Amino acid sequence: MSPVKAVLFDRDGTLVHDVPYNGDPARVRPVDGAREAVDLLRSRGIRTGVVSNQSGIARGLLTDADVRGVNHRVDELLGPFDVWAVCPHGPDDGCSCRKPEPGLVLWAAGRLCAAPADCVVIGDIGADVEAARRAGAHGILVPTPRTRPQETASAEHVAPDLLTAVRDVLTGPPRSAPAAEAAYDTSGRPR
């Protein structure tokens, strides 16, 4: 049995095809293997969640309602997920929740009553695995054409696709997660 208690997924590019600043639920398309991957975790009693930067809200390109509508559609197709954590801030807002900061991961882990070290974050860019590292969780990178080569090269764990990433979680303990940065409390807020 896997020691992992929860898997937190990035949304765009990881669970569903990335449509920049998507506010239209009709445009949501799961990536290949997404339903099988999420169902596999649930069948093993592992909680699931989504941690997603949605800077389109800060940029005025999306509303909270737009994001909730898209998230609801993802839940219909792949869910329901146990927790959703969304950062509505822009890159220059200085928040503690926007990945690569650890706030979303810490908050979602807390909502699932799981220590970050018992969580895995699966995402398609370096910010996803860096947020996991900063929170003290494990990260798995699933590269897409959008993933920069240096992000793939620096990732501790890389899987070729989402289903393989989930199977990796289930077939063996993830590599040791580094301790969470001492600069953050368990809510993800700076100390």
Phi, psi and chi 1 to 4 in degrees:
 res  aa     phi    psi   chi1   chi2   chi3   chi4
   1 MET       -  141.1  176.6  142.5  160.8      -
   2 SER   -71.3  139.7  172.6      -      -      -
   3 PRO   -76.9   -4.3   29.2  -34.2      -      -
   4 VAL   -76.5  132.1  173.4      -      -      -
   5 LYS   -97.6  -25.4  -68.1 -173.0  174.3   26.9
   6 ALA  -151.0  146.4      -      -      -      -
   7 VAL  -121.1  126.3  174.0      -      -      -
   8 LEU  -108.8  123.6  -55.2  172.0      -      -
   9 PHE  -103.8  143.4  -63.6   93.6      -      -
  10 ASP   -70.2  151.6  171.8   58.4      -      -
  11 ARG   -87.1  -67.7 -171.0 -172.6   80.4 -179.9
  12 ASP   -78.1  121.8  -57.3  -41.8      -      -
  13 GLY    92.0  -12.8      -      -      -      -
  14 THR  -113.8  -59.9  -58.0      -      -      -
  15 LEU   -86.6  -40.2  -76.0  173.9      -      -
  16 VAL  -128.6  156.1  -62.0      -      -      -
  17 HIS   -59.7  139.4  -69.5  -82.9      -      -
  18 ASP   -76.1  116.9 -172.4   16.3      -      -
  19 VAL  -116.6  106.7  176.2      -      -      -
  20 PRO   -52.5  129.7  -27.9   36.4      -      -
  21 TYR    52.0   43.7  -52.7  115.0      -      -
  22 ASN   -71.1  123.4 -175.8   22.7      -      -
  23 GLY  -118.7   10.3      -      -      -      -
  24 ASP  -113.8  107.2 -178.9   -0.2      -      -
  25 PRO   -55.6  -27.3  -24.6   33.8      -      -
  26 ALA   -67.8  -16.6      -      -      -      -
  27 ARG   -93.1    3.3  -63.6 -178.1   72.7 -168.9
  28 VAL   -78.4  122.7  172.7      -      -      -
  29 ARG  -132.3  118.1  -69.1 -178.4  -50.1  113.0
  30 PRO   -62.3  148.6  -22.3   33.5      -      -
  31 VAL   -73.8  159.4  -60.0      -      -      -
  32 ASP   -55.9  132.9  -69.6  -18.1      -      -
  33 GLY    81.9   -1.2      -      -      -      -
  34 ALA   -62.6  -48.0      -      -      -      -
  35 ARG   -62.8  -44.5 -176.6   66.1 -161.3 -149.5
  36 GLU   -62.0  -41.6 -175.9  179.8   -6.5      -
  37 ALA   -62.9  -47.8      -      -      -      -
  38 VAL   -66.9  -41.6  175.3      -      -      -
  39 ASP   -63.0  -36.5  -74.7  -12.7      -      -
  40 LEU   -61.7  -43.4 -172.2   56.5      -      -
  41 LEU   -62.8  -46.9  -68.6  169.1      -      -
  42 ARG   -62.3  -36.6  -70.1 -173.6 -174.2  115.7
  43 SER   -66.1  -20.0   73.5      -      -      -
  44 ARG   -98.5    5.7  -58.0  -77.7 -179.2   92.9
  45 GLY    78.1   18.4      -      -      -      -
  46 ILE   -93.2  127.3  -63.6  173.6      -      -
  47 ARG   -70.2  153.3  -48.2  -84.9  -48.0  -92.9
  48 THR  -129.3  147.5   59.4      -      -      -
  49 GLY  -151.5  171.8      -      -      -      -
  50 VAL  -127.6  133.7  178.8      -      -      -
  51 VAL  -123.3  117.5  -70.5      -      -      -
  52 SER  -140.6  126.1 -178.7      -      -      -
  53 ASN   -76.5  131.0  -71.5  -12.6      -      -
  54 GLN  -132.1   69.1  -67.3  -63.4  -39.5      -
  55 SER   -67.5  -12.2   67.6      -      -      -
  56 GLY   -59.1  -26.1      -      -      -      -
  57 ILE   -66.6  -51.1  -63.6  170.4      -      -
  58 ALA   -63.1  -31.9      -      -      -      -
  59 ARG   -81.3   -6.3  -61.9  171.2 -161.1  -98.9
  60 GLY    80.0   13.5      -      -      -      -
  61 LEU   -92.2  -17.7  -57.7  170.9      -      -
  62 LEU  -140.4  157.8  -62.8  167.9      -      -
  63 THR  -108.5  166.1   65.2      -      -      -
  64 ASP   -56.3  -40.4  -73.2  -33.7      -      -
  65 ALA   -63.5  -38.4      -      -      -      -
  66 ASP   -59.9  -47.2  -67.8  -25.5      -      -
  67 VAL   -64.4  -43.4  171.6      -      -      -
  68 ARG   -61.3  -38.3  -77.4 -168.0  -51.5  -86.8
  69 GLY   -63.2  -43.4      -      -      -      -
  70 VAL   -66.1  -42.8  169.1      -      -      -
  71 ASN   -62.1  -38.7  -67.9  -12.3      -      -
  72 HIS   -62.0  -40.3  178.2   72.2      -      -
  73 ARG   -66.2  -39.5 -178.5   63.7  179.4  149.2
  74 VAL   -61.4  -42.9  173.6      -      -      -
  75 ASP   -59.5  -41.0 -101.3  -14.9      -      -
  76 GLU   -62.8  -39.8  -72.9  176.6  -17.7      -
  77 LEU   -83.4  -33.8  -65.0  170.4      -      -
  78 LEU  -128.3  -12.5  -57.6  173.9      -      -
  79 GLY   -98.8 -156.9      -      -      -      -
  80 PRO   -83.8  145.5   30.0  -33.6      -      -
  81 PHE   -84.9  151.1  -71.5   90.4      -      -
  82 ASP   -73.9  -27.0  -62.9  -55.4      -      -
  83 VAL  -153.4  145.2   66.3      -      -      -
  84 TRP  -121.9  130.9  -78.4   85.8      -      -
  85 ALA  -128.9  120.3      -      -      -      -
  86 VAL  -124.7  131.6  173.5      -      -      -
  87 CYS   -98.6  117.1  172.3      -      -      -
  88 PRO   -90.9    5.7   34.9  -36.4      -      -
  89 HIS   -86.9  160.1  -56.2  108.3      -      -
  90 GLY   -88.3  169.9      -      -      -      -
  91 PRO   -62.2  -26.3   -9.3   13.2      -      -
  92 ASP  -102.4   11.3  -60.6  -36.8      -      -
  93 ASP   -79.8  -14.6  -71.3  -14.0      -      -
  94 GLY    69.7   27.3      -      -      -      -
  95 CYS   -80.2  165.6   70.1      -      -      -
  96 SER   -97.9    2.9   62.6      -      -      -
  97 CYS  -102.9  -23.3   56.5      -      -      -
  98 ARG   -69.9  120.8 -178.0  176.8  169.3   77.5
  99 LYS   -58.5  132.0  -64.6  178.3  -72.5 -179.5
 100 PRO   -90.1    3.5   33.3  -36.9      -      -
 101 GLU   -65.0  156.9  -62.3  -59.8  -32.2      -
 102 PRO   -88.2   -2.5   32.5  -37.4      -      -
 103 GLY   -54.6  -45.8      -      -      -      -
 104 LEU   -63.6  -41.8  -70.7  179.8      -      -
 105 VAL   -65.6  -45.6  175.0      -      -      -
 106 LEU   -63.2  -42.8  -67.5  170.0      -      -
 107 TRP   -65.2  -46.6 -174.9   85.5      -      -
 108 ALA   -64.2  -42.1      -      -      -      -
 109 ALA   -60.6  -42.8      -      -      -      -
 110 GLY   -61.8  -41.9      -      -      -      -
 111 ARG   -63.7  -28.2  -65.1  -73.1  -63.0 -172.7
 112 LEU   -92.8    3.5  -64.3  172.0      -      -
 113 CYS    55.8   41.2  -61.1      -      -      -
 114 ALA  -123.9  137.8      -      -      -      -
 115 ALA   -67.6  143.2      -      -      -      -
 116 PRO   -53.2  -35.1  -28.3   36.5      -      -
 117 ALA   -65.1  -16.2      -      -      -      -
 118 ASP   -97.9   12.1  -64.4  -28.0      -      -
 119 CYS  -117.9  151.1  -63.0      -      -      -
 120 VAL  -121.2  136.4  173.8      -      -      -
 121 VAL  -108.6  127.3  177.2      -      -      -
 122 ILE  -114.5  124.4  -60.8  175.6      -      -
 123 GLY  -150.6  176.4      -      -      -      -
 124 ASP  -108.7   -1.7   65.8  -39.7      -      -
 125 ILE  -135.8  165.0   61.8  171.7      -      -
 126 GLY   -58.3  -33.6      -      -      -      -
 127 ALA   -60.6  -32.0      -      -      -      -
 128 ASP   -67.2  -49.1  -61.0  -42.9      -      -
 129 VAL   -73.8  -28.8  -66.1      -      -      -
 130 GLU   -69.7  -38.8  179.3   62.5   14.7      -
 131 ALA   -61.7  -40.3      -      -      -      -
 132 ALA   -61.1  -48.7      -      -      -      -
 133 ARG   -59.0  -46.6 -173.7 -167.0   68.0   76.2
 134 ARG   -64.7  -28.7  -69.4 -178.8 -177.7 -174.7
 135 ALA   -84.1  -13.8      -      -      -      -
 136 GLY    89.3   16.1      -      -      -      -
 137 ALA   -98.1  177.3      -      -      -      -
 138 HIS   -96.9  144.9  -52.2  -84.1      -      -
 139 GLY  -122.8  141.6      -      -      -      -
 140 ILE  -128.1  126.2  -61.2  176.6      -      -
 141 LEU   -95.9  130.5 -177.2   71.0      -      -
 142 VAL  -116.4   93.5  178.5      -      -      -
 143 PRO   -63.1  146.7  -17.4   29.4      -      -
 144 THR  -126.6  177.0   65.7      -      -      -
 145 PRO   -58.2  -22.3  -29.1   37.5      -      -
 146 ARG   -78.4  -19.6 -173.8  177.3  129.7 -159.6
 147 THR   -71.7  129.9  -49.9      -      -      -
 148 ARG   -75.5  144.1  -65.4 -175.5  -47.0 -137.5
 149 PRO   -54.9  -37.9  -25.2   33.1      -      -
 150 GLN   -67.8  -27.6   60.2  -91.2   36.0      -
 151 GLU   -68.4  -41.9  -67.6  172.7  -35.0      -
 152 THR   -65.9  -43.3  -56.4      -      -      -
 153 ALA   -64.1  -33.3      -      -      -      -
 154 SER   -92.1   -8.9   65.6      -      -      -
 155 ALA   -71.7  136.7      -      -      -      -
 156 GLU   -70.2  -34.6 -175.5  175.1  -29.9      -
 157 HIS  -135.0  122.9 -169.4  134.8      -      -
 158 VAL  -124.0  135.3  178.1      -      -      -
 159 ALA  -123.3  147.0      -      -      -      -
 160 PRO   -73.0  -21.2   26.1  -32.7      -      -
 161 ASP  -158.1  170.4   55.7   59.8      -      -
 162 LEU   -63.8  -43.9 -174.3   58.8      -      -
 163 LEU   -63.5  -39.9 -171.7   54.4      -      -
 164 THR   -64.2  -40.4  -59.0      -      -      -
 165 ALA   -58.4  -45.4      -      -      -      -
 166 VAL   -67.0  -40.4  165.5      -      -      -
 167 ARG   -62.6  -36.5  -73.2 -178.9  177.4  144.0
 168 ASP   -61.4  -40.0  -71.6  -10.5      -      -
 169 VAL   -60.9  -40.8  168.5      -      -      -
 170 LEU   -82.9  -24.6  -62.5  174.4      -      -
 171 THR   -91.9   -8.9   58.6      -      -      -
 172 GLY  -171.4  157.3      -      -      -      -
 173 PRO   -64.1  139.9   19.7  -26.1      -      -
 174 PRO   -62.5  162.5   -8.0   14.2      -      -
 175 ARG   -60.9  160.3  -62.2  175.4 -164.9 -106.8
 176 SER   -58.8  134.1  -62.1      -      -      -
 177 ALA   -87.6  139.5      -      -      -      -
 178 PRO   -68.7  157.7   22.2  -28.4      -      -
 179 ALA   -63.6  146.8      -      -      -      -
 180 ALA   -61.1  147.8      -      -      -      -
 181 GLU   -61.9  133.7  -71.2 -174.6   -2.4      -
 182 ALA   -67.5  -12.5      -      -      -      -
 183 ALA   -75.9   -4.3      -      -      -      -
 184 TYR  -123.0  142.6  -66.0   91.1      -      -
 185 ASP   -89.0 -177.9   64.8   22.0      -      -
 186 THR   -70.2  -11.3   56.6      -      -      -
 187 SER   -88.0   -8.9   69.8      -      -      -
 188 GLY    90.9    0.2      -      -      -      -
 189 ARG   -82.7  142.4  -67.9 -172.8 -168.6   93.3
 190 PRO   -61.0  145.4  -18.9   28.1      -      -
 191 ARG   -82.2      -  -69.6 -171.7  178.3 -178.4
